[in-house]
Amino acid sequence: MGHSPSPGRSTGITVVGGGLAGLTAAITAAEAGARVTLHEAHHTLGGRARTTEGPYAFNDGPHALYRRGPHWHWLRQRGLLGPLANPPLREAARFRFHHGGELRRTPPAGLFALARRSAEQAPTDVDFLTWATDRAGRATARVAAHYVAVALFHHDPGALSAAFVQERLRRAAALPPEARYPAGGWGRLSERMAGHAWNLGVRIETSSRVETLPDGPVVVATSLDAARRLLKDDGLRWPGGRTLLVDLVLRTHRGDPFVVSDLDAPGWLERFTAQDPSLAPAGEQLVQGQFPIGPDTPRAEALARAEHLLDLGFPGWRDRTVLRREALANGRTGAVDPPGTTWRDRPRIDRGGSGIFLAGDQVAAPGVLSETAFTSGITAASLALKALAGVATGGA
């Protein structure tokens, strides 16, 4: 349970939420000399960047760190990037595409030609499918929309803003690939961030659910749903995706692919032990996938697509399964921007002079996937520091 400091007394900055956004905010504020207390309702830090403890190190769904993002440099400057696991060339060559009902070694030629267009060429107020069809034809536009679902976790990327989708398509299809993988799973990254925060003097309280906001500037770095309940603000809403997450441990088979990208419908399977064998014991491999579905689509439909893709890419997988688990992620995979909107239209970080600031992956900050959490965490902390300085000097 969170505590409430004495009314009227500035006690530093409070951060609610110990995921990537909260840890980034806490580090930023502490580096500037503020006293920071971080509350995390869960018994461990990391949020969606948690990794299960061995012998199988599952992330909360497929995760990758894009090396051109602003958080890459922020982490490296602080020595927090840590060792990275990247697939050897022989594994990268095992990339497969499900197209026309078959597995193929190469995608349709127009996919990467379309992906090379800059996001600045794509309009905000037109949906991606319409814009891409005008430039590459209907078939290529649909393939591109399905491919980019790996960076969206959304069942219909073609219906979203063209500018929003094109930025993600360009980065997801970049050559050489931008994706990198923290060795040992994303939990190792959040552990390094937590250790750095601790060394800076951040007071970290886990299993500490805040129900009443304390005095002083507060950074609310939770999911948007949790922030809406905590702040009693029904306006804190923004669309996201709904995705079936599938985790499998399979006995190793030499012919298994590294990635299977579904181009006939949004879907993705990735063998994470291809780049990081430490995620599972010898002789076993860890496969994670995500299969987006619409808000009213039965979970069974996504599961059927997942199993069909597994049948094609991982023959005999049922007999080789050591461990299997599934989860439905609803609104837990970041914001998506419909036509006519940008990240600037999402819930604001500064809640209007109240000393409350939002951070997370569904708020008004730029970036792809976890980059939004990092960017908003830095911005929220900077605003909280200004608010704290105003309190200390008696200003507004």
MIDREN-490280 format. One record per residue (C-alpha): x, y, z; residue number from 1; residue in three letters. Coordinates in steps of 0.5 Angstrom, whole numbers, plus 500, padded with zeros to 3 digits. Layout:
BEGIN
X  Y  Z  NUM  ALA
...
//
This chain:
BEGIN
500  500  500  1  MET
503  507  498  2  GLY
504  512  504  3  HIS
501  519  504  4  SER
506  524  506  5  PRO
504  530  511  6  SER
500  535  507  7  PRO
503  541  505  8  GLY
510  539  505  9  ARG
515  537  499  10  SER
518  530  500  11  THR
521  530  493  12  GLY
518  526  487  13  ILE
514  520  487  14  THR
514  515  481  15  VAL
508  510  481  16  VAL
510  504  477  17  GLY
516  500  476  18  GLY
516  498  469  19  GLY
521  501  464  20  LEU
517  508  464  21  ALA
518  508  471  22  GLY
525  506  472  23  LEU
527  511  467  24  THR
523  517  470  25  ALA
526  515  477  26  ALA
533  515  474  27  ILE
532  522  470  28  THR
530  525  477  29  ALA
535  522  481  30  ALA
541  524  476  31  GLU
538  531  477  32  ALA
539  531  485  33  GLY
532  530  487  34  ALA
530  525  492  35  ARG
525  519  489  36  VAL
521  514  491  37  THR
518  509  487  38  LEU
512  504  488  39  HIS
511  498  484  40  GLU
505  494  486  41  ALA
508  487  483  42  HIS
513  484  487  43  HIS
518  485  482  44  THR
520  491  478  45  LEU
520  491  470  46  GLY
513  491  468  47  GLY
512  488  461  48  ARG
519  488  461  49  ALA
519  482  466  50  ARG
523  476  464  51  THR
521  469  468  52  THR
526  466  472  53  GLU
529  459  469  54  GLY
530  454  467  55  PRO
526  458  461  56  TYR
526  465  461  57  ALA
520  468  457  58  PHE
519  475  456  59  ASN
512  478  456  60  ASP
511  476  449  61  GLY
516  477  443  62  PRO
521  483  445  63  HIS
526  487  441  64  ALA
530  493  442  65  LEU
531  497  436  66  TYR
538  500  436  67  ARG
536  507  432  68  ARG
531  509  438  69  GLY
533  514  443  70  PRO
533  509  448  71  HIS
539  506  445  72  TRP
543  512  446  73  HIS
540  513  453  74  TRP
542  506  456  75  LEU
549  506  453  76  ARG
551  513  456  77  GLN
549  510  463  78  ARG
552  503  461  79  GLY
546  500  462  80  LEU
545  497  455  81  LEU
549  491  457  82  GLY
550  484  453  83  PRO
546  483  447  84  LEU
544  477  443  85  ALA
544  477  436  86  ASN
542  471  431  87  PRO
548  468  427  88  PRO
548  469  420  89  LEU
546  462  419  90  ARG
540  463  424  91  GLU
538  470  420  92  ALA
538  466  414  93  ALA
532  461  417  94  ARG
527  467  416  95  PHE
520  464  413  96  ARG
514  468  410  97  PHE
507  465  410  98  HIS
504  467  404  99  HIS
499  464  399  100  GLY
498  459  404  101  GLY
505  456  403  102  GLU
512  458  407  103  LEU
517  462  403  104  ARG
524  464  404  105  ARG
523  471  401  106  THR
517  476  401  107  PRO
514  479  395  108  PRO
518  484  392  109  ALA
514  490  393  110  GLY
514  489  401  111  LEU
521  492  402  112  PHE
521  497  396  113  ALA
515  500  400  114  LEU
518  499  407  115  ALA
524  504  404  116  ARG
519  510  403  117  ARG
520  515  409  118  SER
514  516  414  119  ALA
514  523  412  120  GLU
512  521  405  121  GLN
506  518  408  122  ALA
500  522  411  123  PRO
497  522  418  124  THR
489  523  415  125  ASP
489  517  411  126  VAL
489  510  413  127  ASP
495  506  411  128  PHE
492  501  406  129  LEU
489  506  402  130  THR
496  510  402  131  TRP
500  504  400  132  ALA
495  501  395  133  THR
496  507  391  134  ASP
503  506  391  135  ARG
504  499  391  136  ALA
498  496  389  137  GLY
493  492  393  138  ARG
496  486  394  139  ALA
503  489  397  140  THR
499  494  401  141  ALA
496  488  405  142  ARG
502  484  405  143  VAL
506  490  408  144  ALA
500  491  413  145  ALA
500  484  416  146  HIS
508  484  416  147  TYR
508  490  420  148  VAL
503  487  425  149  ALA
510  485  429  150  VAL
511  492  431  151  ALA
504  494  433  152  LEU
500  488  436  153  PHE
494  490  432  154  HIS
489  486  428  155  HIS
488  491  422  156  ASP
494  495  421  157  PRO
491  497  414  158  GLY
486  501  418  159  ALA
491  506  422  160  LEU
494  512  420  161  SER
499  511  414  162  ALA
504  516  417  163  ALA
504  511  424  164  PHE
504  505  420  165  VAL
509  507  415  166  GLN
514  509  421  167  GLU
514  502  424  168  ARG
514  498  417  169  LEU
520  502  415  170  ARG
524  500  422  171  ARG
521  493  422  172  ALA
524  492  415  173  ALA
530  495  416  174  ALA
536  492  413  175  LEU
541  491  416  176  PRO
536  489  422  177  PRO
535  494  427  178  GLU
532  489  432  179  ALA
537  487  438  180  ARG
536  482  444  181  TYR
538  484  451  182  PRO
542  477  453  183  ALA
538  473  458  184  GLY
531  477  457  185  GLY
529  483  458  186  TRP
528  482  465  187  GLY
536  483  465  188  ARG
535  490  462  189  LEU
530  492  468  190  SER
535  489  473  191  GLU
540  494  471  192  ARG
536  500  471  193  MET
533  498  478  194  ALA
541  497  480  195  GLY
543  504  477  196  HIS
537  507  480  197  ALA
538  504  487  198  TRP
545  507  487  199  ASN
543  514  485  200  LEU
539  513  492  201  GLY
532  512  489  202  VAL
528  509  494  203  ARG
524  503  491  204  ILE
518  499  494  205  GLU
516  493  491  206  THR
509  490  493  207  SER
507  497  494  208  SER
500  499  491  209  ARG
499  506  491  210  VAL
491  508  492  211  GLU
492  515  494  212  THR
497  520  491  213  LEU
502  523  496  214  PRO
504  530  496  215  ASP
509  533  491  216  GLY
510  532  484  217  PRO
508  525  482  218  VAL
510  521  476  219  VAL
504  516  474  220  VAL
508  510  470  221  ALA
503  505  470  222  THR
498  502  464  223  SER
493  507  462  224  LEU
487  503  465  225  ASP
491  503  472  226  ALA
492  511  471  227  ALA
485  512  469  228  ARG
483  508  476  229  ARG
488  512  480  230  LEU
487  519  478  231  LEU
479  518  477  232  LYS
480  521  470  233  ASP
475  517  465  234  ASP
478  521  459  235  GLY
485  517  460  236  LEU
483  512  454  237  ARG
487  511  447  238  TRP
486  505  443  239  PRO
491  499  443  240  GLY
491  492  440  241  GLY
489  485  443  242  ARG
493  480  442  243  THR
494  472  443  244  LEU
501  471  446  245  LEU
504  464  445  246  VAL
510  461  449  247  ASP
513  454  447  248  LEU
519  450  449  249  VAL
520  445  444  250  LEU
525  440  444  251  ARG
531  442  439  252  THR
530  440  431  253  HIS
535  442  427  254  ARG
531  445  421  255  GLY
526  449  425  256  ASP
526  457  423  257  PRO
528  463  426  258  PHE
522  467  425  259  VAL
515  465  421  260  VAL
512  472  419  261  SER
505  471  417  262  ASP
503  475  411  263  LEU
496  472  410  264  ASP
494  475  416  265  ALA
497  479  422  266  PRO
502  474  426  267  GLY
509  472  428  268  TRP
513  466  431  269  LEU
520  467  433  270  GLU
525  462  436  271  ARG
529  466  441  272  PHE
534  461  443  273  THR
536  462  436  274  ALA
540  468  438  275  GLN
540  467  446  276  ASP
541  459  447  277  PRO
541  461  455  278  SER
534  462  455  279  LEU
532  455  455  280  ALA
536  448  457  281  PRO
541  445  452  282  ALA
537  441  447  283  GLY
531  445  448  284  GLU
528  452  445  285  GLN
524  457  446  286  LEU
519  460  441  287  VAL
514  466  442  288  GLN
509  468  438  289  GLY
503  474  437  290  GLN
497  473  434  291  PHE
493  480  434  292  PRO
485  479  434  293  ILE
479  484  433  294  GLY
476  486  440  295  PRO
470  481  438  296  ASP
474  476  435  297  THR
474  469  439  298  PRO
481  467  442  299  ARG
480  461  439  300  ALA
481  464  432  301  GLU
487  466  434  302  ALA
489  460  437  303  LEU
487  456  430  304  ALA
492  461  426  305  ARG
498  460  431  306  ALA
497  452  431  307  GLU
497  452  423  308  HIS
503  457  423  309  LEU
506  452  428  310  LEU
504  446  423  311  ASP
508  449  417  312  LEU
514  452  420  313  GLY
515  447  426  314  PHE
513  440  424  315  PRO
512  435  429  316  GLY
511  441  434  317  TRP
506  438  438  318  ARG
510  431  440  319  ASP
516  436  442  320  ARG
513  440  446  321  THR
516  441  453  322  VAL
512  447  456  323  LEU
506  451  453  324  ARG
502  457  455  325  ARG
498  462  452  326  GLU
495  469  455  327  ALA
491  474  452  328  LEU
494  481  452  329  ALA
488  487  451  330  ASN
491  494  451  331  GLY
497  492  454  332  ARG
502  493  448  333  THR
502  500  446  334  GLY
498  505  443  335  ALA
496  505  436  336  VAL
494  512  432  337  ASP
488  512  428  338  PRO
487  516  421  339  PRO
487  523  423  340  GLY
491  523  430  341  THR
498  523  432  342  THR
502  521  438  343  TRP
501  528  440  344  ARG
493  527  441  345  ASP
494  521  446  346  ARG
493  523  453  347  PRO
498  529  455  348  ARG
504  527  460  349  ILE
503  534  464  350  ASP
496  533  467  351  ARG
495  541  467  352  GLY
499  544  473  353  GLY
496  539  478  354  SER
503  536  479  355  GLY
501  530  476  356  ILE
505  527  470  357  PHE
504  521  466  358  LEU
509  516  463  359  ALA
508  509  459  360  GLY
507  507  452  361  ASP
500  510  451  362  GLN
501  517  452  363  VAL
503  523  448  364  ALA
510  522  446  365  ALA
514  519  440  366  PRO
517  513  439  367  GLY
516  505  437  368  VAL
514  500  442  369  LEU
518  501  448  370  SER
521  507  446  371  GLU
515  511  448  372  THR
516  509  455  373  ALA
523  511  455  374  PHE
521  518  452  375  THR
515  519  456  376  SER
519  517  462  377  GLY
524  522  461  378  ILE
519  528  459  379  THR
515  526  465  380  ALA
521  527  470  381  ALA
524  533  467  382  SER
517  536  468  383  LEU
516  534  475  384  ALA
523  537  477  385  LEU
521  543  474  386  LYS
514  543  479  387  ALA
519  541  485  388  LEU
523  547  484  389  ALA
517  551  483  390  GLY
515  548  490  391  VAL
521  549  493  392  ALA
522  557  491  393  THR
514  558  493  394  GLY
513  559  485  395  GLY
507  556  481  396  ALA
//
